[in-house]
């Protein structure tokens, strides 16, 4: 068989496999959940109904594990109960399955599903009260020009931080432009070192404790100062947010 033909066949097989893998990834993601929620039984009631509606599978992982979405005290409010007011924090906003989950859990159907979880005749979770959002202009004091350089050095190995370098990052990691489109982008960047997977390899001078001797950083550590972080925030504030499209509509 001619060499070019063998290469064409191999290329075709690779493309078919890659496309199938991409579709599979869009239809599944990881959800980090605190023990209180797991033990309540809510997820056994909630997740199968979501998957049936959307054909997206969710794998539940420990609250400290790497995940595309996590339930905790940061993010948008989803429900109250099990001793807390729980929020969902989206780590990969441009993931198709994650977008469907965000839309579904805040939709009328999703909210009815949460409220209908009953144990021994008692409703276990209630919907959060509507929050009053006050628009505040975000003003950054850092050096945006320095922030661009710092972002390339510290964040560029995983994230796209400059439009002209879109091929130099990890494909599953959201770009700075996608993150900039989120309403709480400034909070996410200001506290990025507390959000998985950053704590495992990030050190902020005079803020984070040293890595435990028995758990060193798995990669070359990212070391940053508060002044560096302020400059990164100023740079991100100057970016044009990515257009992620209109929210999905549920019929």
C-alpha positions as CSV (number, residue, x, y, z in Angstrom):
1,X,0.0,0.0,0.0
2,X,1.4,3.4,-0.9
3,X,2.8,5.4,1.9
4,X,0.5,8.4,1.3
5,X,-2.5,6.1,1.4
6,X,-1.4,4.5,4.7
7,X,-1.0,8.0,6.1
8,X,-4.4,9.0,4.9
9,X,-6.0,6.0,6.5
10,X,-4.2,6.6,9.8
11,X,-5.2,10.3,9.7
12,X,-8.8,9.4,9.1
13,X,-8.8,7.0,12.0
14,X,-7.2,9.6,14.3
15,X,-9.8,12.2,13.3
16,X,-12.7,9.8,13.9
17,X,-11.3,8.9,17.3
18,X,-10.6,12.6,18.2
19,X,-14.2,13.6,17.2
20,X,-15.7,10.8,19.2
21,X,-13.5,11.7,22.2
22,X,-14.6,15.4,21.9
23,X,-18.3,14.4,21.9
24,X,-17.7,12.2,24.9
25,X,-16.0,15.0,26.8
26,X,-18.9,17.3,26.1
27,X,-21.3,14.8,27.6
28,X,-19.5,14.2,30.9
29,X,-17.8,16.3,33.6
30,X,-16.8,16.1,37.2
31,X,-18.7,17.7,40.1
32,X,-16.9,18.2,43.4
33,X,-19.3,17.9,46.3
34,X,-19.0,18.3,50.1
35,X,-19.7,15.2,52.2
36,X,-22.9,16.9,53.6
37,X,-24.5,16.9,50.2
38,X,-23.4,13.4,49.3
39,X,-24.7,12.0,52.6
40,X,-28.1,13.8,52.2
41,X,-29.0,11.6,49.2
42,X,-29.9,14.6,47.0
43,X,-27.5,13.7,44.2
44,X,-29.1,10.3,43.7
45,X,-32.4,12.2,43.2
46,X,-31.0,15.1,41.2
47,X,-28.3,13.8,38.8
48,X,-30.2,11.0,37.1
49,X,-33.0,13.4,36.2
50,X,-30.4,15.9,34.8
51,X,-28.7,13.2,32.8
52,X,-32.0,11.9,31.4
53,X,-33.0,15.4,30.3
54,X,-29.6,16.3,28.7
55,X,-27.7,13.1,28.1
56,X,-24.8,14.5,30.1
57,X,-23.2,12.3,32.7
58,X,-21.8,13.8,35.9
59,X,-19.1,12.0,37.9
60,X,-19.1,13.0,41.6
61,X,-15.7,13.5,43.1
62,X,-14.4,14.6,46.5
63,X,-14.5,18.3,47.3
64,X,-10.7,18.6,47.1
65,X,-10.4,16.9,43.7
66,X,-10.0,18.6,40.3
67,X,-13.5,19.2,38.8
68,X,-15.2,21.3,36.2
69,X,-17.9,22.4,38.7
70,X,-17.8,22.4,42.5
71,X,-20.5,22.9,45.2
72,X,-19.5,25.0,48.2
73,X,-19.8,28.5,49.5
74,X,-18.5,30.3,46.3
75,X,-20.4,30.8,43.1
76,X,-24.0,31.2,42.1
77,X,-26.7,30.1,44.7
78,X,-28.4,26.8,43.9
79,X,-30.1,25.6,47.1
80,X,-30.3,25.8,50.9
81,X,-30.3,22.8,53.2
82,X,-28.0,20.1,54.9
83,X,-26.8,22.8,57.2
84,X,-25.7,25.3,54.6
85,X,-26.4,27.7,51.7
86,X,-24.8,26.0,48.7
87,X,-23.4,27.6,45.6
88,X,-22.1,26.2,42.4
89,X,-18.7,27.4,41.1
90,X,-18.0,26.8,37.4
91,X,-14.3,26.2,36.7
92,X,-14.7,25.5,32.9
93,X,-17.4,27.9,31.7
94,X,-17.1,27.0,28.0
95,X,-17.6,23.2,28.5
96,X,-20.9,22.3,26.8
97,X,-22.0,19.9,29.5
98,X,-21.2,22.4,32.2
99,X,-23.3,25.0,30.4
100,X,-26.2,22.6,30.3
101,X,-25.9,21.9,34.0
102,X,-25.8,25.6,34.9
103,X,-28.8,26.3,32.8
104,X,-30.8,23.3,34.1
105,X,-30.2,23.7,37.8
106,X,-31.3,27.3,37.7
107,X,-34.3,26.6,35.4
108,X,-37.8,26.0,36.6
109,X,-37.5,22.3,36.0
110,X,-34.2,22.0,37.9
111,X,-35.6,24.1,40.8
112,X,-38.7,21.9,41.0
113,X,-36.5,18.8,41.1
114,X,-34.5,20.2,44.0
115,X,-37.6,21.2,46.0
116,X,-39.2,17.8,45.4
117,X,-36.5,15.9,47.2
118,X,-38.3,14.6,50.3
119,X,-37.2,12.1,53.1
120,X,-39.9,10.7,55.4
121,X,-42.3,13.3,54.1
122,X,-40.0,16.2,54.9
123,X,-38.6,18.5,52.2
124,X,-34.8,18.5,52.6
125,X,-33.7,21.5,50.4
126,X,-35.2,24.8,49.6
127,X,-34.5,27.3,46.9
128,X,-32.3,30.3,47.7
129,X,-33.8,33.7,48.1
130,X,-33.3,36.1,45.2
131,X,-30.2,38.2,45.8
132,X,-30.1,41.9,45.1
133,X,-27.1,42.6,42.9
134,X,-25.6,46.0,43.1
135,X,-23.5,47.1,40.1
136,X,-20.1,48.3,41.2
137,X,-17.5,49.5,38.8
138,X,-14.3,47.4,39.3
139,X,-11.2,49.6,39.5
140,X,-7.8,48.0,39.4
141,X,-4.7,49.6,40.8
142,X,-2.1,47.3,39.2
143,X,0.1,47.8,36.2
144,X,-1.8,46.2,33.2
145,X,1.3,46.1,31.0
146,X,3.3,44.3,33.7
147,X,0.2,42.1,34.3
148,X,0.4,40.9,30.7
149,X,4.0,39.8,31.1
150,X,3.3,38.2,34.4
151,X,0.3,36.3,33.0
152,X,2.4,34.9,30.2
153,X,5.1,33.8,32.5
154,X,2.9,32.4,35.3
155,X,-0.3,31.3,33.7
156,X,0.5,30.9,30.0
157,X,1.5,27.2,30.2
158,X,-2.1,26.3,31.0
159,X,-4.3,29.3,29.9
160,X,-4.6,31.4,26.8
161,X,-3.7,34.8,28.1
162,X,-3.0,36.6,24.8
163,X,-5.2,36.3,21.7
164,X,-2.3,35.6,19.3
165,X,-1.1,32.7,21.4
166,X,-4.3,30.5,21.4
167,X,-2.4,27.4,20.4
168,X,0.0,27.4,23.3
169,X,-2.2,26.4,26.2
170,X,-4.1,23.3,27.4
171,X,-7.3,23.0,25.4
172,X,-9.5,22.0,28.4
173,X,-8.4,25.0,30.4
174,X,-10.6,28.2,30.0
175,X,-8.9,31.2,28.4
176,X,-8.5,34.5,30.2
177,X,-11.1,35.9,27.7
178,X,-13.7,33.2,28.6
179,X,-13.1,33.8,32.3
180,X,-13.3,37.6,31.8
181,X,-16.9,37.1,30.5
182,X,-18.1,35.8,33.9
183,X,-19.9,38.2,36.2
184,X,-17.6,37.3,39.1
185,X,-14.3,37.2,37.1
186,X,-12.6,39.6,39.5
187,X,-13.4,37.5,42.5
188,X,-12.1,34.3,40.8
189,X,-8.8,35.9,39.8
190,X,-8.3,37.6,43.1
191,X,-8.7,34.2,44.9
192,X,-7.4,31.9,42.1
193,X,-4.9,30.3,44.4
194,X,-7.7,28.9,46.5
195,X,-9.5,27.3,43.6
196,X,-8.5,23.8,42.3
197,X,-6.1,22.8,41.0
198,X,-4.1,25.9,41.9
199,X,-3.5,25.2,45.6
200,X,-1.4,22.1,44.6
201,X,1.3,24.2,42.9
202,X,0.8,27.9,43.7
203,X,2.6,30.0,46.4
204,X,1.6,33.6,47.1
205,X,4.2,35.4,49.1
206,X,3.0,36.2,52.7
207,X,-0.4,34.6,52.0
208,X,-0.2,30.8,51.4
209,X,1.7,28.4,53.7
210,X,4.6,26.4,52.3
211,X,3.9,23.1,50.7
212,X,3.9,20.2,53.2
213,X,7.2,18.2,53.1
214,X,5.3,15.0,52.2
215,X,3.3,16.7,49.5
216,X,5.5,18.9,47.3
217,X,4.2,20.6,44.2
218,X,3.6,18.1,41.4
219,X,4.9,20.6,38.8
220,X,7.2,23.6,38.8
221,X,5.6,25.8,41.4
222,X,3.9,29.1,40.4
223,X,5.2,31.8,42.7
224,X,3.5,35.2,42.8
225,X,3.3,38.2,44.9
226,X,0.2,40.3,45.8
227,X,1.7,43.1,43.7
228,X,1.9,40.6,40.7
229,X,-1.7,39.6,41.3
230,X,-2.9,43.2,41.3
231,X,-1.1,43.7,37.9
232,X,-2.7,40.5,36.5
233,X,-6.1,41.8,37.6
234,X,-5.5,45.1,35.9
235,X,-4.5,43.3,32.7
236,X,-7.6,41.0,32.7
237,X,-9.8,44.0,33.3
238,X,-8.5,45.4,30.0
239,X,-9.4,42.3,28.0
240,X,-12.4,42.1,25.7
241,X,-14.7,39.3,27.2
242,X,-15.2,36.3,25.0
243,X,-18.7,35.9,23.5
244,X,-19.8,32.5,24.8
245,X,-23.2,32.7,23.1
246,X,-26.7,33.0,24.4
247,X,-27.8,30.7,27.3
248,X,-29.4,27.5,26.3
249,X,-33.2,27.5,26.2
250,X,-35.1,24.6,27.7
251,X,-38.4,23.5,26.1
